[in-house]
Amino acid sequence: MKNKIALLTASAAFTLTTASAQDAVDFEKQILPILKESCFKCHEKEKEENGKIKKPKGGLRLDSAEAIMKGGKDYPNENVVAGKPDASWLLKTMALPESDEMAMPPEGKGDRVSAENQALVKKWIESGASFGSWKGVE
Ligand code: HEC
């Protein structure tokens, strides 16, 4: 019986440690995969596909740190506003209901970003939107 209690305590301590280790959001490990999965298709550097030039939609690229901060044609410098998730269109567009014309990905063009992943993006922006050593595509 004593052993069992010791084990339980150890596992509770372990849970606490992992939770605090998650406090700092790692862009490359936690945010980039979300953008890759849901956004890159339309927001990458200009490329050729089947002989056609494909430009980033809305003039917004999400494949480099510089481009993410620069933003697109309608909301320059407001794609990610460090410390201000409510002013950051990257997050706002994800959070809009699918029927909204600015919802991202656009209606019928991909799954909504999960609430859990939106919360991660929010936390990343709130905590200063650091890219670490990630620079992305030039
Ligand atoms: C299927 C294509 C597609 C996907 C996938 C997509 N977008 Fe877009 N995005 C667009 C189009 C088209 C526009 C331009 C809309 C307009 O100008 O009316 C746009 C515009 C934007 C803008 C506004 C840029 C500006 O300043 O004008 C933001 C922010 C944005 N997208 C974020 C995202 C995010 C974040 C994701 C992933 C969760 C995403 N998009 C996924 C097609 C897409």
Backbone and ligand atoms as CSV (ligand in chain L), in Angstrom:
chain,resi,resn,atom,element,x,y,z
A,1,MET,N,N,0.825,-1.212,0.000
A,1,MET,CA,C,0.000,0.000,0.000
A,1,MET,C,C,0.857,1.259,0.000
A,2,LYS,N,N,1.840,1.281,0.853
A,2,LYS,CA,C,2.738,2.450,0.916
A,2,LYS,C,C,3.382,2.718,-0.445
A,3,ASN,N,N,3.796,1.625,-1.075
A,3,ASN,CA,C,4.446,1.757,-2.387
A,3,ASN,C,C,3.551,2.419,-3.407
A,4,LYS,N,N,2.296,2.025,-3.346
A,4,LYS,CA,C,1.340,2.551,-4.309
A,4,LYS,C,C,1.197,4.069,-4.146
A,5,ILE,N,N,1.122,4.515,-2.895
A,5,ILE,CA,C,0.997,5.952,-2.636
A,5,ILE,C,C,2.218,6.707,-3.160
A,6,ALA,N,N,3.387,6.123,-2.941
A,6,ALA,CA,C,4.615,6.766,-3.411
A,6,ALA,C,C,4.582,6.924,-4.924
A,7,LEU,N,N,4.099,5.884,-5.593
A,7,LEU,CA,C,4.024,5.926,-7.048
A,7,LEU,C,C,3.088,7.019,-7.536
A,8,LEU,N,N,1.930,7.090,-6.889
A,8,LEU,CA,C,0.951,8.106,-7.271
A,8,LEU,C,C,1.528,9.505,-7.119
A,9,THR,N,N,2.222,9.712,-5.995
A,9,THR,CA,C,2.813,11.022,-5.747
A,9,THR,C,C,3.831,11.345,-6.830
A,10,ALA,N,N,4.629,10.359,-7.191
A,10,ALA,CA,C,5.647,10.595,-8.212
A,10,ALA,C,C,4.995,10.984,-9.533
A,11,SER,N,N,3.889,10.328,-9.866
A,11,SER,CA,C,3.308,10.647,-11.167
A,11,SER,C,C,2.632,12.012,-11.145
A,12,ALA,N,N,2.089,12.421,-9.982
A,12,ALA,CA,C,1.500,13.754,-9.886
A,12,ALA,C,C,2.587,14.807,-10.060
A,13,ALA,N,N,3.728,14.588,-9.465
A,13,ALA,CA,C,4.836,15.539,-9.579
A,13,ALA,C,C,5.267,15.636,-11.040
A,14,PHE,N,N,5.286,14.511,-11.700
A,14,PHE,CA,C,5.699,14.500,-13.106
A,14,PHE,C,C,4.758,15.345,-13.955
A,15,THR,N,N,3.451,15.210,-13.717
A,15,THR,CA,C,2.459,15.990,-14.459
A,15,THR,C,C,2.700,17.483,-14.260
A,16,LEU,N,N,2.986,17.867,-13.023
A,16,LEU,CA,C,3.224,19.279,-12.733
A,16,LEU,C,C,4.430,19.796,-13.504
A,17,THR,N,N,5.475,18.997,-13.543
A,17,THR,CA,C,6.685,19.435,-14.255
A,17,THR,C,C,6.403,19.617,-15.732
A,18,THR,N,N,5.688,18.674,-16.332
A,18,THR,CA,C,5.448,18.816,-17.770
A,18,THR,C,C,4.594,20.043,-18.039
A,19,ALA,N,N,3.632,20.327,-17.175
A,19,ALA,CA,C,2.773,21.483,-17.408
A,19,ALA,C,C,3.593,22.766,-17.391
A,20,SER,N,N,4.519,22.906,-16.442
A,20,SER,CA,C,5.257,24.160,-16.401
A,20,SER,C,C,6.275,24.248,-17.538
A,21,ALA,N,N,6.752,23.111,-18.011
A,21,ALA,CA,C,7.687,23.143,-19.131
A,21,ALA,C,C,6.991,23.649,-20.394
A,22,GLN,N,N,5.686,23.540,-20.413
A,22,GLN,CA,C,4.934,23.983,-21.591
A,22,GLN,C,C,4.624,25.475,-21.569
A,23,ASP,N,N,4.995,26.144,-20.490
A,23,ASP,CA,C,4.669,27.555,-20.375
A,23,ASP,C,C,5.223,28.384,-21.526
A,24,ALA,N,N,6.460,28.125,-21.905
A,24,ALA,CA,C,7.019,28.829,-23.043
A,24,ALA,C,C,6.634,28.067,-24.299
A,25,VAL,N,N,5.989,28.739,-25.221
A,25,VAL,CA,C,5.576,28.067,-26.449
A,25,VAL,C,C,6.744,28.121,-27.436
A,26,ASP,N,N,7.069,26.979,-27.992
A,26,ASP,CA,C,8.171,26.871,-28.949
A,26,ASP,C,C,7.597,26.996,-30.367
A,27,PHE,N,N,7.895,28.091,-31.040
A,27,PHE,CA,C,7.291,28.335,-32.350
A,27,PHE,C,C,7.498,27.170,-33.306
A,28,GLU,N,N,8.733,26.768,-33.453
A,28,GLU,CA,C,9.041,25.759,-34.461
A,28,GLU,C,C,8.381,24.414,-34.160
A,29,LYS,N,N,8.327,24.054,-32.876
A,29,LYS,CA,C,7.758,22.755,-32.504
A,29,LYS,C,C,6.241,22.784,-32.411
A,30,GLN,N,N,5.678,23.914,-31.943
A,30,GLN,CA,C,4.253,23.904,-31.628
A,30,GLN,C,C,3.376,24.732,-32.562
A,31,ILE,N,N,3.900,25.811,-33.109
A,31,ILE,CA,C,3.070,26.694,-33.935
A,31,ILE,C,C,3.240,26.392,-35.428
A,32,LEU,N,N,4.490,26.239,-35.852
A,32,LEU,CA,C,4.759,25.977,-37.261
A,32,LEU,C,C,3.956,24.795,-37.829
A,33,PRO,N,N,3.875,23.666,-37.100
A,33,PRO,CA,C,3.093,22.544,-37.643
A,33,PRO,C,C,1.617,22.905,-37.881
A,34,ILE,N,N,1.072,23.790,-37.053
A,34,ILE,CA,C,-0.334,24.204,-37.230
A,34,ILE,C,C,-0.458,25.001,-38.530
A,35,LEU,N,N,0.466,25.927,-38.741
A,35,LEU,CA,C,0.421,26.747,-39.951
A,35,LEU,C,C,0.653,25.881,-41.190
A,36,LYS,N,N,1.591,24.944,-41.079
A,36,LYS,CA,C,1.874,24.048,-42.208
A,36,LYS,C,C,0.631,23.287,-42.599
A,37,GLU,N,N,-0.031,22.730,-41.605
A,37,GLU,CA,C,-1.195,21.897,-41.864
A,37,GLU,C,C,-2.374,22.699,-42.404
A,38,SER,N,N,-2.634,23.885,-41.856
A,38,SER,CA,C,-3.883,24.579,-42.181
A,38,SER,C,C,-3.734,25.773,-43.108
A,39,CYS,N,N,-2.548,26.307,-43.239
A,39,CYS,CA,C,-2.415,27.607,-43.912
A,39,CYS,C,C,-1.428,27.638,-45.077
A,40,PHE,N,N,-0.391,26.800,-45.033
A,40,PHE,CA,C,0.685,26.914,-46.021
A,40,PHE,C,C,0.197,26.792,-47.460
A,41,LYS,N,N,-0.774,25.930,-47.671
A,41,LYS,CA,C,-1.304,25.683,-49.007
A,41,LYS,C,C,-1.531,26.994,-49.770
A,42,CYS,N,N,-2.020,28.005,-49.082
A,42,CYS,CA,C,-2.370,29.278,-49.734
A,42,CYS,C,C,-1.462,30.436,-49.335
A,43,HIS,N,N,-0.623,30.237,-48.353
A,43,HIS,CA,C,0.157,31.373,-47.848
A,43,HIS,C,C,1.650,31.088,-47.839
A,44,GLU,N,N,2.128,30.536,-48.960
A,44,GLU,CA,C,3.554,30.295,-49.100
A,44,GLU,C,C,4.115,31.191,-50.176
A,45,LYS,N,N,5.438,31.280,-50.186
A,45,LYS,CA,C,6.162,32.007,-51.219
A,45,LYS,C,C,5.631,31.619,-52.607
A,46,GLU,N,N,5.602,32.569,-53.496
A,46,GLU,CA,C,5.159,32.322,-54.868
A,46,GLU,C,C,5.836,31.073,-55.447
A,47,LYS,N,N,5.033,30.194,-56.045
A,47,LYS,CA,C,5.620,28.977,-56.607
A,47,LYS,C,C,4.899,28.598,-57.898
A,48,GLU,N,N,5.534,27.690,-58.656
A,48,GLU,CA,C,4.898,27.262,-59.894
A,48,GLU,C,C,4.236,25.915,-59.652
A,49,GLU,N,N,2.985,25.790,-60.061
A,49,GLU,CA,C,2.277,24.521,-59.903
A,49,GLU,C,C,1.539,24.220,-61.193
A,50,ASN,N,N,1.844,23.092,-61.797
A,50,ASN,CA,C,1.265,22.707,-63.097
A,50,ASN,C,C,1.374,23.835,-64.124
A,51,GLY,N,N,2.549,24.436,-64.167
A,51,GLY,CA,C,2.800,25.474,-65.156
A,51,GLY,C,C,2.155,26.810,-64.836
A,52,LYS,N,N,1.503,26.898,-63.674
A,52,LYS,CA,C,0.868,28.175,-63.299
A,52,LYS,C,C,1.592,28.791,-62.111
A,53,ILE,N,N,1.713,30.109,-62.138
A,53,ILE,CA,C,2.324,30.787,-60.986
A,53,ILE,C,C,1.269,30.919,-59.894
A,54,LYS,N,N,1.614,30.422,-58.700
A,54,LYS,CA,C,0.689,30.528,-57.579
A,54,LYS,C,C,1.217,31.537,-56.582
A,55,LYS,N,N,0.492,32.634,-56.441
A,55,LYS,CA,C,0.941,33.680,-55.514
A,55,LYS,C,C,0.320,33.476,-54.141
A,56,PRO,N,N,1.002,33.945,-53.084
A,56,PRO,CA,C,0.390,33.829,-51.756
A,56,PRO,C,C,-0.905,34.636,-51.696
A,57,LYS,N,N,-1.952,34.047,-51.156
A,57,LYS,CA,C,-3.268,34.699,-51.103
A,57,LYS,C,C,-3.242,35.900,-50.157
A,58,GLY,N,N,-3.907,36.950,-50.603
A,58,GLY,CA,C,-3.970,38.161,-49.779
A,58,GLY,C,C,-2.597,38.793,-49.578
A,59,GLY,N,N,-1.624,38.381,-50.414
A,59,GLY,CA,C,-0.271,38.903,-50.272
A,59,GLY,C,C,0.402,38.470,-48.976
A,60,LEU,N,N,-0.164,37.450,-48.334
A,60,LEU,CA,C,0.346,37.021,-47.022
A,60,LEU,C,C,1.113,35.713,-47.119
A,61,ARG,N,N,2.369,35.768,-46.705
A,61,ARG,CA,C,3.162,34.541,-46.572
A,61,ARG,C,C,3.319,34.194,-45.108
A,62,LEU,N,N,3.195,32.898,-44.827
A,62,LEU,CA,C,3.347,32.459,-43.435
A,62,LEU,C,C,4.540,31.510,-43.301
A,63,ASP,N,N,5.414,31.516,-44.314
A,63,ASP,CA,C,6.517,30.551,-44.300
A,63,ASP,C,C,7.855,31.160,-43.898
A,64,SER,N,N,7.847,32.399,-43.402
A,64,SER,CA,C,9.071,32.940,-42.816
A,64,SER,C,C,8.711,33.885,-41.675
A,65,ALA,N,N,9.643,34.031,-40.744
A,65,ALA,CA,C,9.397,34.881,-39.572
A,65,ALA,C,C,9.156,36.320,-40.027
A,66,GLU,N,N,9.973,36.762,-40.972
A,66,GLU,CA,C,9.846,38.133,-41.455
A,66,GLU,C,C,8.479,38.362,-42.097
A,67,ALA,N,N,8.064,37.414,-42.940
A,67,ALA,CA,C,6.777,37.551,-43.642
A,67,ALA,C,C,5.606,37.498,-42.655
A,68,ILE,N,N,5.712,36.674,-41.647
A,68,ILE,CA,C,4.634,36.559,-40.655
A,68,ILE,C,C,4.448,37.910,-39.952
A,69,MET,N,N,5.555,38.586,-39.638
A,69,MET,CA,C,5.453,39.878,-38.967
A,69,MET,C,C,5.021,40.982,-39.936
A,70,LYS,N,N,5.395,40.825,-41.196
A,70,LYS,CA,C,5.065,41.847,-42.202
A,70,LYS,C,C,3.567,41.842,-42.506
A,71,GLY,N,N,2.972,40.656,-42.557
A,71,GLY,CA,C,1.537,40.566,-42.804
A,71,GLY,C,C,1.177,40.678,-44.276
A,72,GLY,N,N,-0.117,40.774,-44.551
A,72,GLY,CA,C,-0.609,40.771,-45.927
A,72,GLY,C,C,-1.033,42.147,-46.398
A,73,LYS,N,N,-1.836,42.161,-47.483
A,73,LYS,CA,C,-2.144,43.454,-48.104
A,73,LYS,C,C,-3.156,44.280,-47.311
A,74,ASP,N,N,-4.118,43.655,-46.695
A,74,ASP,CA,C,-5.131,44.433,-45.966
A,74,ASP,C,C,-4.735,44.755,-44.528
A,75,TYR,N,N,-3.938,43.883,-43.930
A,75,TYR,CA,C,-3.584,44.087,-42.522
A,75,TYR,C,C,-2.079,44.058,-42.301
A,76,PRO,N,N,-1.338,44.952,-43.024
A,76,PRO,CA,C,0.114,44.941,-42.839
A,76,PRO,C,C,0.458,45.264,-41.395
A,77,ASN,N,N,1.462,44.582,-40.893
A,77,ASN,CA,C,1.940,44.762,-39.506
A,77,ASN,C,C,0.915,44.386,-38.444
A,78,GLU,N,N,-0.190,43.785,-38.866
A,78,GLU,CA,C,-1.189,43.367,-37.882
A,78,GLU,C,C,-1.524,41.890,-38.011
A,79,ASN,N,N,-0.620,41.154,-38.668
A,79,ASN,CA,C,-0.848,39.718,-38.747
A,79,ASN,C,C,-0.534,39.107,-37.383
A,80,VAL,N,N,0.648,39.482,-36.867
A,80,VAL,CA,C,1.001,39.108,-35.497
A,80,VAL,C,C,1.485,40.365,-34.787
A,81,VAL,N,N,0.765,40.779,-33.765
A,81,VAL,CA,C,1.194,41.906,-32.941
A,81,VAL,C,C,1.636,41.319,-31.603
A,82,ALA,N,N,2.948,41.301,-31.392
A,82,ALA,CA,C,3.499,40.647,-30.191
A,82,ALA,C,C,2.838,41.183,-28.936
A,83,GLY,N,N,2.363,40.262,-28.094
A,83,GLY,CA,C,1.735,40.647,-26.835
A,83,GLY,C,C,0.247,40.952,-26.961
A,84,LYS,N,N,-0.238,41.051,-28.223
A,84,LYS,CA,C,-1.646,41.419,-28.411
A,84,LYS,C,C,-2.406,40.453,-29.321
A,85,PRO,N,N,-2.795,39.308,-28.778
A,85,PRO,CA,C,-3.525,38.330,-29.602
A,85,PRO,C,C,-4.809,38.909,-30.215
A,86,ASP,N,N,-5.474,39.804,-29.474
A,86,ASP,CA,C,-6.735,40.355,-29.980
A,86,ASP,C,C,-6.543,41.261,-31.193
A,87,ALA,N,N,-5.325,41.732,-31.398
A,87,ALA,CA,C,-5.042,42.607,-32.541
A,87,ALA,C,C,-4.381,41.840,-33.679
A,88,SER,N,N,-4.193,40.537,-33.501
A,88,SER,CA,C,-3.427,39.736,-34.461
A,88,SER,C,C,-4.341,38.954,-35.399
A,89,TRP,N,N,-4.301,39.328,-36.671
A,89,TRP,CA,C,-5.210,38.687,-37.638
A,89,TRP,C,C,-4.930,37.218,-37.845
A,90,LEU,N,N,-3.687,36.801,-37.646
A,90,LEU,CA,C,-3.363,35.369,-37.760
A,90,LEU,C,C,-4.303,34.563,-36.860
A,91,LEU,N,N,-4.481,35.041,-35.626
A,91,LEU,CA,C,-5.347,34.348,-34.680
A,91,LEU,C,C,-6.821,34.696,-34.909
A,92,LYS,N,N,-7.092,35.968,-35.173
A,92,LYS,CA,C,-8.490,36.385,-35.344
A,92,LYS,C,C,-9.177,35.615,-36.480
A,93,THR,N,N,-8.464,35.436,-37.601
A,93,THR,CA,C,-9.080,34.740,-38.733
A,93,THR,C,C,-9.364,33.273,-38.400
A,94,MET,N,N,-8.476,32.686,-37.574
A,94,MET,CA,C,-8.692,31.277,-37.171
A,94,MET,C,C,-9.930,31.154,-36.296
A,95,ALA,N,N,-10.151,32.203,-35.472
A,95,ALA,CA,C,-11.200,32.134,-34.463
A,95,ALA,C,C,-12.579,32.517,-35.016
A,96,LEU,N,N,-12.611,33.121,-36.199
A,96,LEU,CA,C,-13.905,33.523,-36.768
A,96,LEU,C,C,-14.757,32.307,-37.112
A,97,PRO,N,N,-16.095,32.449,-37.029
A,97,PRO,CA,C,-16.945,31.329,-37.442
A,97,PRO,C,C,-16.764,31.071,-38.944
A,98,GLU,N,N,-16.895,29.811,-39.320
A,98,GLU,CA,C,-16.614,29.402,-40.692
A,98,GLU,C,C,-17.366,30.239,-41.723
A,99,SER,N,N,-18.578,30.717,-41.346
A,99,SER,CA,C,-19.404,31.452,-42.305
A,99,SER,C,C,-18.877,32.865,-42.565
A,100,ASP,N,N,-17.970,33.353,-41.721
A,100,ASP,CA,C,-17.442,34.706,-41.914
A,100,ASP,C,C,-16.530,34.721,-43.137
A,101,GLU,N,N,-16.609,35.774,-43.929
A,101,GLU,CA,C,-15.814,35.761,-45.157
A,101,GLU,C,C,-14.310,35.872,-44.901
A,102,MET,N,N,-13.917,36.321,-43.709
A,102,MET,CA,C,-12.489,36.368,-43.388
A,102,MET,C,C,-12.025,35.150,-42.571
A,103,ALA,N,N,-12.908,34.178,-42.359
A,103,ALA,CA,C,-12.507,32.987,-41.609
A,103,ALA,C,C,-11.409,32.251,-42.363
A,104,MET,N,N,-10.396,31.746,-41.641
A,104,MET,CA,C,-9.296,31.001,-42.257
A,104,MET,C,C,-9.142,29.639,-41.588
A,105,PRO,N,N,-8.913,28.570,-42.367
A,105,PRO,CA,C,-9.020,28.554,-43.816
A,105,PRO,C,C,-10.434,28.931,-44.253
A,106,PRO,N,N,-10.577,29.484,-45.489
A,106,PRO,CA,C,-11.909,29.870,-45.954
A,106,PRO,C,C,-12.864,28.674,-45.938
A,107,GLU,N,N,-14.138,28.995,-45.822
A,107,GLU,CA,C,-15.182,27.959,-45.745
A,107,GLU,C,C,-15.003,26.918,-46.850
A,108,GLY,N,N,-15.021,25.656,-46.475
A,108,GLY,CA,C,-14.913,24.561,-47.432
A,108,GLY,C,C,-13.502,24.299,-47.934
A,109,LYS,N,N,-12.527,25.086,-47.434
A,109,LYS,CA,C,-11.156,24.942,-47.938
A,109,LYS,C,C,-10.208,24.297,-46.934
A,110,GLY,N,N,-10.790,23.684,-45.910
A,110,GLY,CA,C,-9.930,23.018,-44.934
A,110,GLY,C,C,-10.582,23.031,-43.570
A,111,ASP,N,N,-10.083,22.162,-42.681
A,111,ASP,CA,C,-10.649,22.065,-41.328
A,111,ASP,C,C,-10.305,23.299,-40.507
A,112,ARG,N,N,-11.209,23.652,-39.595
A,112,ARG,CA,C,-10.935,24.732,-38.647
A,112,ARG,C,C,-9.745,24.324,-37.783
A,113,VAL,N,N,-8.992,25.298,-37.351
A,113,VAL,CA,C,-7.916,25.032,-36.404
A,113,VAL,C,C,-8.581,24.710,-35.062
A,114,SER,N,N,-8.158,23.632,-34.410
A,114,SER,CA,C,-8.817,23.209,-33.168
A,114,SER,C,C,-8.681,24.278,-32.090
A,115,ALA,N,N,-9.631,24.262,-31.147
A,115,ALA,CA,C,-9.620,25.236,-30.047
A,115,ALA,C,C,-8.302,25.133,-29.272
A,116,GLU,N,N,-7.823,23.912,-29.135
A,116,GLU,CA,C,-6.577,23.682,-28.416
A,116,GLU,C,C,-5.395,24.373,-29.123
A,117,ASN,N,N,-5.354,24.225,-30.432
A,117,ASN,CA,C,-4.268,24.857,-31.185
A,117,ASN,C,C,-4.412,26.378,-31.236
A,118,GLN,N,N,-5.656,26.861,-31.295
A,118,GLN,CA,C,-5.856,28.313,-31.236
A,118,GLN,C,C,-5.337,28.853,-29.904
A,119,ALA,N,N,-5.577,28.089,-28.837
A,119,ALA,CA,C,-5.111,28.520,-27.511
A,119,ALA,C,C,-3.584,28.594,-27.470
A,120,LEU,N,N,-2.941,27.670,-28.169
A,120,LEU,CA,C,-1.472,27.681,-28.240
A,120,LEU,C,C,-0.967,28.922,-28.972
A,121,VAL,N,N,-1.620,29.222,-30.099
A,121,VAL,CA,C,-1.236,30.396,-30.891
A,121,VAL,C,C,-1.416,31.654,-30.045
A,122,LYS,N,N,-2.541,31.692,-29.308
A,122,LYS,CA,C,-2.826,32.838,-28.448
A,122,LYS,C,C,-1.710,33.014,-27.406
A,123,LYS,N,N,-1.343,31.906,-26.800
A,123,LYS,CA,C,-0.313,31.937,-25.772
A,123,LYS,C,C,1.036,32.381,-26.356
A,124,TRP,N,N,1.303,31.902,-27.564
A,124,TRP,CA,C,2.563,32.269,-28.230
A,124,TRP,C,C,2.613,33.780,-28.482
A,125,ILE,N,N,1.513,34.339,-28.963
A,125,ILE,CA,C,1.475,35.787,-29.240
A,125,ILE,C,C,1.547,36.570,-27.927
A,126,GLU,N,N,0.766,36.135,-26.956
A,126,GLU,CA,C,0.739,36.805,-25.647
A,126,GLU,C,C,2.127,36.880,-25.014
A,127,SER,N,N,2.873,35.788,-25.173
A,127,SER,CA,C,4.176,35.725,-24.508
A,127,SER,C,C,5.284,36.343,-25.363
A,128,GLY,N,N,4.906,37.138,-26.382
A,128,GLY,CA,C,5.918,37.898,-27.106
A,128,GLY,C,C,6.219,37.452,-28.524
A,129,ALA,N,N,5.563,36.370,-28.989
A,129,ALA,CA,C,5.705,35.909,-30.376
A,129,ALA,C,C,7.158,35.742,-30.806
A,130,SER,N,N,7.901,34.973,-30.023
A,130,SER,CA,C,9.294,34.727,-30.394
A,130,SER,C,C,9.387,33.557,-31.380
A,131,PHE,N,N,10.266,33.712,-32.366
A,131,PHE,CA,C,10.462,32.638,-33.343
A,131,PHE,C,C,11.655,31.757,-32.972
A,132,GLY,N,N,12.337,32.097,-31.872
A,132,GLY,CA,C,13.547,31.357,-31.519
A,132,GLY,C,C,14.559,31.550,-32.632
A,133,SER,N,N,15.173,30.460,-33.089
A,133,SER,CA,C,16.178,30.609,-34.149
A,133,SER,C,C,15.573,30.370,-35.533
A,134,TRP,N,N,14.266,30.135,-35.573
A,134,TRP,CA,C,13.610,29.839,-36.853
A,134,TRP,C,C,13.500,31.088,-37.723
A,135,LYS,N,N,13.910,30.968,-38.969
A,135,LYS,CA,C,13.763,32.090,-39.895
A,135,LYS,C,C,12.832,31.739,-41.038
A,136,GLY,N,N,12.817,30.461,-41.421
A,136,GLY,CA,C,11.943,30.012,-42.488
A,136,GLY,C,C,12.526,30.256,-43.867
A,137,VAL,N,N,11.651,30.278,-44.852
A,137,VAL,CA,C,12.037,30.389,-46.255
A,137,VAL,C,C,12.357,31.845,-46.583
A,138,GLU,N,N,13.444,32.080,-47.286
A,138,GLU,CA,C,13.789,33.457,-47.646
A,138,GLU,C,C,12.857,34.055,-48.667
L,1,HEC,C1,C,-7.575,27.698,-49.496
L,1,HEC,C2,C,-6.746,28.869,-49.378
L,1,HEC,C3,C,-6.473,29.453,-48.001
L,1,HEC,C4,C,-6.067,28.804,-46.852
L,1,HEC,C5,C,-5.856,27.320,-46.632
L,1,HEC,C6,C,-5.831,29.847,-45.869
L,1,HEC,N1,N,-6.078,31.074,-46.411
L,1,HEC,FE1,FE,-5.787,32.903,-45.523
L,1,HEC,N2,N,-6.399,33.851,-47.207
L,1,HEC,C7,C,-6.895,33.230,-48.346
L,1,HEC,C8,C,-7.396,34.228,-49.272
L,1,HEC,C9,C,-8.030,33.956,-50.628
L,1,HEC,C10,C,-7.167,35.492,-48.650
L,1,HEC,C11,C,-7.519,36.871,-49.202
L,1,HEC,C12,C,-8.889,37.233,-48.708
L,1,HEC,C13,C,-9.283,38.602,-49.156
L,1,HEC,O1,O,-8.409,39.424,-49.454
L,1,HEC,O2,O,-10.504,38.851,-49.188
L,1,HEC,C14,C,-6.542,35.213,-47.361
L,1,HEC,C15,C,-6.180,36.194,-46.453
L,1,HEC,C16,C,-5.692,35.964,-45.181
L,1,HEC,C17,C,-5.361,36.982,-44.209
L,1,HEC,C18,C,-5.453,38.493,-44.430
L,1,HEC,C19,C,-4.122,38.997,-44.997
L,1,HEC,C20,C,-4.116,40.492,-45.283
L,1,HEC,O3,O,-3.406,41.231,-44.574
L,1,HEC,O4,O,-4.799,40.921,-46.225
L,1,HEC,C21,C,-4.941,36.349,-43.079
L,1,HEC,C22,C,-4.478,36.977,-41.777
L,1,HEC,C23,C,-4.999,34.926,-43.351
L,1,HEC,N3,N,-5.451,34.720,-44.635
L,1,HEC,C24,C,-4.646,33.946,-42.441
L,1,HEC,C25,C,-4.726,32.580,-42.691
L,1,HEC,C26,C,-4.408,31.582,-41.702
L,1,HEC,C27,C,-3.941,31.879,-40.283
L,1,HEC,C28,C,-4.625,30.365,-42.290
L,1,HEC,C29,C,-4.518,28.999,-41.656
L,1,HEC,C30,C,-5.264,28.794,-40.449
L,1,HEC,C31,C,-5.084,30.604,-43.652
L,1,HEC,N4,N,-5.133,31.963,-43.855
L,1,HEC,C32,C,-5.405,29.618,-44.571
L,1,HEC,C33,C,-6.880,31.870,-48.603
L,1,HEC,C34,C,-6.485,30.884,-47.705
